[in-house]
């Protein structure tokens, strides 16, 4: 259930295998990909499950992430910096899903997001 810091500071990680999925009952994914600054690819339609209660800093510092689609199904009271400094004008990050994105922190001054 807890994936806290699973890939924390894994600077050499460039691609998460397509077979990697968070289980439907994952609760704590804080710092999941924290400072994985070489990470370019995650599985298409990467799901943040509805059971997630802590998603803070899950993608903080993923400055190389491109063309990702994150399906955000969690409904949280508050979180900070879920995703920062990811995406570019050429490779935006798409956030979709049934979750409440109004409480999710996005640092966007250098980032490009499409929220659907």
C-alpha positions as CSV (number, residue, x, y, z in Angstrom):
1,X,0.0,0.0,0.0
2,X,2.9,2.4,0.6
3,X,5.1,3.4,-2.2
4,X,6.7,6.4,-0.4
5,X,10.0,7.3,-2.1
6,X,9.9,4.2,-4.3
7,X,12.2,5.8,-7.0
8,X,13.5,8.6,-4.7
9,X,16.5,10.4,-6.1
10,X,17.0,7.8,-8.8
11,X,18.8,10.2,-11.2
12,X,19.8,7.5,-13.7
13,X,16.2,6.4,-14.2
14,X,15.2,7.3,-17.8
15,X,12.2,5.1,-18.4
16,X,9.7,3.4,-16.1
17,X,8.8,0.0,-17.7
18,X,5.3,-0.2,-19.3
19,X,4.5,-3.1,-16.9
20,X,4.9,-0.9,-13.8
21,X,1.6,0.0,-12.2
22,X,0.6,1.2,-8.8
23,X,-1.8,-1.2,-7.2
24,X,-5.4,-0.2,-6.8
25,X,-5.0,0.0,-3.0
26,X,-1.9,2.3,-3.0
27,X,-2.2,5.0,-0.4
28,X,1.1,6.8,0.1
29,X,3.0,7.7,-3.0
30,X,4.8,10.8,-1.6
31,X,8.2,11.3,-3.3
32,X,7.4,8.4,-5.7
33,X,9.7,9.8,-8.5
34,X,11.2,12.6,-6.4
35,X,14.1,14.3,-8.2
36,X,14.3,11.7,-11.0
37,X,15.6,14.4,-13.2
38,X,16.5,12.0,-16.1
39,X,13.1,10.4,-16.2
40,X,11.6,10.9,-19.7
41,X,9.0,8.2,-19.9
42,X,6.3,6.7,-17.7
43,X,3.7,4.1,-18.7
44,X,1.0,5.7,-20.9
45,X,-2.1,6.6,-18.8
46,X,-0.2,6.2,-15.5
47,X,-2.9,5.9,-12.8
48,X,-2.9,7.6,-9.4
49,X,-5.5,5.4,-7.7
50,X,-8.5,6.7,-5.9
51,X,-7.1,5.2,-2.6
52,X,-4.1,7.5,-2.7
53,X,-4.1,9.8,0.4
54,X,-0.6,11.3,0.0
55,X,0.7,12.3,-3.4
56,X,3.0,15.2,-2.3
57,X,6.1,15.6,-4.4
58,X,5.3,12.5,-6.4
59,X,6.9,14.0,-9.5
60,X,8.9,16.8,-8.0
61,X,11.9,17.6,-10.1
62,X,11.1,15.4,-13.0
63,X,12.4,18.0,-15.4
64,X,12.9,15.6,-18.4
65,X,9.4,14.0,-18.4
66,X,7.8,14.2,-21.8
67,X,4.4,13.4,-23.3
68,X,3.1,11.8,-20.2
69,X,-0.5,11.2,-19.4
70,X,-1.3,10.9,-15.8
71,X,-4.7,9.6,-14.8
72,X,-5.4,11.3,-11.4
73,X,-8.3,9.5,-9.6
74,X,-7.5,10.5,-6.0
75,X,-9.6,13.0,-4.1
76,X,-7.5,14.7,-1.5
77,X,-8.0,17.5,1.0
78,X,-4.7,19.1,0.2
79,X,-1.3,18.2,-1.3
80,X,1.7,20.2,-2.3
81,X,3.9,20.0,-5.4
82,X,2.4,16.9,-7.0
83,X,4.3,17.6,-10.2
84,X,6.9,20.3,-10.8
85,X,9.1,21.4,-13.7
86,X,7.9,18.7,-16.1
87,X,6.8,19.0,-19.7
88,X,7.6,21.5,-22.3
89,X,5.8,23.4,-25.0
90,X,6.7,20.5,-27.4
91,X,6.0,17.8,-24.9
92,X,3.2,18.7,-22.5
93,X,2.1,16.6,-19.5
94,X,-1.6,15.7,-19.7
95,X,-3.5,15.3,-16.4
96,X,-6.9,13.6,-16.6
97,X,-9.1,11.4,-14.4
98,X,-12.0,11.5,-12.0
99,X,-10.0,13.0,-9.1
100,X,-10.3,16.5,-7.6
101,X,-7.5,18.5,-9.1
102,X,-8.4,21.7,-7.3
103,X,-6.3,20.7,-4.3
104,X,-3.3,19.5,-6.2
105,X,-0.2,21.7,-6.3
106,X,1.4,22.4,-9.7
107,X,4.5,24.5,-10.1
108,X,3.9,25.8,-13.6
109,X,6.1,28.8,-14.3
110,X,8.4,26.6,-16.5
111,X,6.1,23.7,-17.2
112,X,3.3,22.9,-19.6
113,X,0.2,21.0,-18.5
114,X,-3.0,20.1,-20.2
115,X,-5.7,19.4,-17.6
116,X,-8.7,17.5,-19.0
